[in-house]
Amino acid sequence: MAGPRQARRDSKSARNSAKGARILIVEARYYDGIADALLDGATKALKEAGAAFDCISVPGSLEIPPAIAIALDAAQKKRRPYDGVVALGCVIRGETIHFEIVSQESARGLLELSVARTIPIGNGIITVENEAQAKARADVNDQDKGGGAARAALALFGLKRRLGRR
């Protein structure tokens, strides 16, 4: 079976494709080393695309959706709204059902925010069995899930921008 179709872009059009975009990054710091790697990937992708960004840190992944809602409201009141959001965190399976609750509810919260507020959100909350998997998924030189989440948010931003011009 074929995999997902990749958008075709040359490197010149990918660079500065989000020029003028204002992106919010909300990162969970529960696993500091993993958080650092996810943030490195996200900021690298946003810089390459020419997007400006702010970063907010929260303790864990369940705090990400409410932090996004609070930040979006505050930015709107200041008349400096965000054009998209990148959510970064890590949930590692433990001995209880807490893993399922955190992973499912954080994802549900992000999706509900994105749809209700029509704001692009890239979900970079990784869910893994162990720390080795987390390191591989977060590493910029391996799976780069932070960068992937930023690129997903930027792709939705681009779609919103294109459709808004019609």
N, C-alpha and C positions, 0 to 999 in steps of 0.2 A: 504494500500500500504506500502511496506517495505521502510524503510529509507535507507540512504546511508550506504554502507558497511564500517565498521571500520577495519583498518589494525590491524592484530593481532601481538602484541609484548609483550614480557615479560618485566618487569621493568629493568632487567639487560641489555638487548639489546637496550632498548631505551636510557639508560644512555650512554653517550659518543658516540652516533651514528653519531654525526657530529664533532667528534674530528678532529681538523685541519681546520675546516671550518672557513672562515672569513665572517661575516655577517654585513651588514649595516642596522641600524635602522634609519628611517627618521620619525620624529614625528611632528605633527602640534600642536602648543601650544595654539590654540584659546580658548580652555576650559581647563585651567590648571589642575584642579582636575581630570577631565576625562583623560587627557593626562598622568598624573602621574599613574593612575590605569592601563591604557593600557600598558605603559612602564614597570610597575612592572610585569605584566603578560608575556610580551615578553622576558624581561631579565631573568626571572625565567626559562622559557622554554629553552632559549638558553644556560643558565648555566647548566641546567640538561642534555642537549644533548652534552655538552662539546665544544660548539662553542665559538669562540672569536667574539667580536662585537664592533663596534663603533656606536655612536649615533650623529645625526645631528638634530637640531630643526629648524623648519620654522614657520612662523606666522599662516598659515591656510592650509587646505587640498589641495587647488588648487596649492599650491607651492611645494607639495610633488613630483610629477613626474619630474619637472625640476630640483629640488634639487638632486634627484636620478641620473639623467643624468649627471649633473655636477660632482657629487661625483664619479660616475663610471669612467668618463673620467679622472679625477684627479688621481684616484687609478691606473688606467691602465698606465698612464704616469709614475707613480712612480714604476711601475712593482710590485705593491701590490694589484692585483685585488680582488674584493669581489666575494664570491661564491654565495651570495644570498642577498636579501633585505627584510626587514619588514617595511611596511608602516603603520603608526598609526595616526589616527585622528578621529574627531567627527564632524558630520554635523547634526544640529538639525533643524527641519522644522520651518520655520517662516511664515510670512504673504505674501511673494512674491515667485516668481519662482526661486529665488536664490538657494534654497535648491536643486532643480532638477539639475540645472546647475552644482553646485559644486559636488554633489554626482555622477552624470553621467560622468562628464568630468574628475574627479580625477580617477574614476575607468577605464575609457577608456585610460587615459594616462598611468596607471600602466600596463594594459594589453598590450598596444602597446610596451612599453619598454621591458616587459618580453619576448614577442615574437621576436621583432626585435633584441634584444641583447642576446637571449637565456639565460636569467638569471632568476633564481627562485625568484619570488616576492610573499610574503604573504600579502594580502590586509586586513589590520586591520583598515580601515577607516569605522567607524560605522555610519550608517544613521538612525536617530530616530525621533520620534515625539516630545519627551520632555526630560528634564533632568533626570527624574526618570528612563526612559528606558536606557538612556546613562549610568547612574551609574550602573545599573544591568548588562548591556552588558560588561562594562569595568572591573568590580570588579573581582579580581582573585578568590574570593570565590563564585562567582555566574557564569556568562556565560564566563568570561575570554577570551574575543575576542582578546586581545593583545597576550596572550599565543597561542590562536588558529592560529593567523596569523603567528607567529614564527614557530609553528609546521608545517603549510602548506608550508612555505618557506623551511624548513628542509626536508620535504617529497620530494619536487621537487629537492632539492639538492641531496638527496639520489638517486633519480631516475637518475639524470644526471650522478652522480658518477658511478652507476651500469652500465648504458648503455655505458658509455665512456670506460669501461674496456673490452667491447666485441670486 
